[in-house]
Amino acid sequence: PFRYVRNKNTQAILPIRGKILNVTERSIKEAVQNKEVCDIANSIGCGIGNACDASKSRYDKIIISTDADPDGEQIACLLISLFVNLLPDIVKAGRLYMAIPPLYCWGDNPKNYGWTNDITKIPASIKNYHRMKGLGEMENSQLYHFLVNPETRNIVQVEYPSDLKAFNRILGST
């Protein structure tokens, strides 16, 4: 569905199916043997590990978009770990962002969309809302509104951890 809502001249999509390798406790050699890890590094094109140079990246901004459910959150953590550990200059340069997609949505067009990730925050006046099972379930107008349109999407910048050892201890192996 993204191919119908993105601007192919300024936006690229790299779909990842399922959970990727946790690179936290792996060597670079071991990590790049994984197809998804290799595809991500190759698509960004800025080198890997100590050779990572954000100025050589094909993209000024990289936005991680995953489902809003717990599985999607785990995948987001694995991807953030990949960038922090294998593509650190991208994170240090402020080029990595996390999209916050809706878990609950209401409204029939972008002019009246509402959303939240907390079911208790759905306004009492809203009787007809939808729980998103994932990004693949969104309609094109929802994908555009919530993830693609810079005016309406909700993204946060990922910061490089001040204590990399503590960060990696938290993520550990899975």
WOPEGI-V399762 format. One record per residue. N is the residue number from 1. RES is the residue in one letter. OMEGA is omega as a letter, one per 30 degrees, with the letter a starting at -180 (999 if undefined). NEAR is the number of other C-alpha atoms within 10 Angstrom. Layout:
# WOPEGI-V399762
{{N,RES,OMEGA,NEAR} {N,RES,OMEGA,NEAR}}
This chain:
# WOPEGI-V399762
{{1,P,a,14} {2,F,a,18} {3,R,a,11} {4,Y,a,11} {5,V,a,18} {6,R,l,18} {7,N,a,12} {8,K,l,10} {9,N,a,6} {10,T,a,8} {11,Q,l,13} {12,A,l,15} {13,I,l,14} {14,L,a,10} {15,P,l,11} {16,I,a,13} {17,R,l,8} {18,G,a,10} {19,K,l,15} {20,I,l,17} {21,L,l,20} {22,N,a,19} {23,V,a,26} {24,T,a,22} {25,E,a,15} {26,R,l,14} {27,S,l,12} {28,I,a,14} {29,K,l,8} {30,E,a,10} {31,A,a,19} {32,V,l,20} {33,Q,l,10} {34,N,a,13} {35,K,a,12} {36,E,l,18} {37,V,l,21} {38,C,l,13} {39,D,l,14} {40,I,a,18} {41,A,l,20} {42,N,a,15} {43,S,l,15} {44,I,l,18} {45,G,a,17} {46,C,a,20} {47,G,a,17} {48,I,l,20} {49,G,l,16} {50,N,l,11} {51,A,a,12} {52,C,l,18} {53,D,a,17} {54,A,a,22} {55,S,l,13} {56,K,a,13} {57,S,l,20} {58,R,a,14} {59,Y,l,17} {60,D,a,15} {61,K,l,15} {62,I,a,21} {63,I,l,17} {64,I,l,21} {65,S,l,22} {66,T,l,23} {67,D,a,22} {68,A,a,21} {69,D,a,15} {70,P,l,10} {71,D,l,14} {72,G,l,17} {73,E,l,14} {74,Q,l,17} {75,I,l,22} {76,A,l,21} {77,C,l,16} {78,L,l,20} {79,L,l,23} {80,I,l,22} {81,S,l,21} {82,L,a,21} {83,F,a,24} {84,V,a,25} {85,N,a,23} {86,L,a,25} {87,L,a,24} {88,P,a,22} {89,D,l,25} {90,I,a,26} {91,V,a,21} {92,K,l,16} {93,A,l,15} {94,G,a,16} {95,R,a,18} {96,L,a,24} {97,Y,l,19} {98,M,l,18} {99,A,l,21} {100,I,a,19} {101,P,a,26} {102,P,l,26} {103,L,l,19} {104,Y,a,19} {105,C,l,21} {106,W,a,19} {107,G,a,14} {108,D,l,12} {109,N,a,11} {110,P,a,14} {111,K,a,8} {112,N,l,8} {113,Y,l,13} {114,G,a,17} {115,W,l,20} {116,T,l,17} {117,N,a,17} {118,D,a,10} {119,I,l,13} {120,T,a,8} {121,K,l,10} {122,I,a,17} {123,P,a,11} {124,A,a,7} {125,S,a,6} {126,I,a,10} {127,K,a,9} {128,N,l,8} {129,Y,a,15} {130,H,l,13} {131,R,a,15} {132,M,l,18} {133,K,l,14} {134,G,a,16} {135,L,a,20} {136,G,l,12} {137,E,a,13} {138,M,l,17} {139,E,a,13} {140,N,a,16} {141,S,l,16} {142,Q,l,21} {143,L,a,21} {144,Y,a,20} {145,H,a,21} {146,F,a,23} {147,L,a,25} {148,V,a,21} {149,N,a,15} {150,P,a,11} {151,E,a,9} {152,T,a,12} {153,R,a,15} {154,N,a,17} {155,I,l,18} {156,V,l,12} {157,Q,l,15} {158,V,l,19} {159,E,l,15} {160,Y,a,20} {161,P,l,13} {162,S,l,8} {163,D,a,8} {164,L,l,12} {165,K,l,9} {166,A,l,11} {167,F,a,15} {168,N,l,17} {169,R,l,11} {170,I,a,10} {171,L,l,16} {172,G,l,13} {173,S,l,12} {174,T,999,9}}
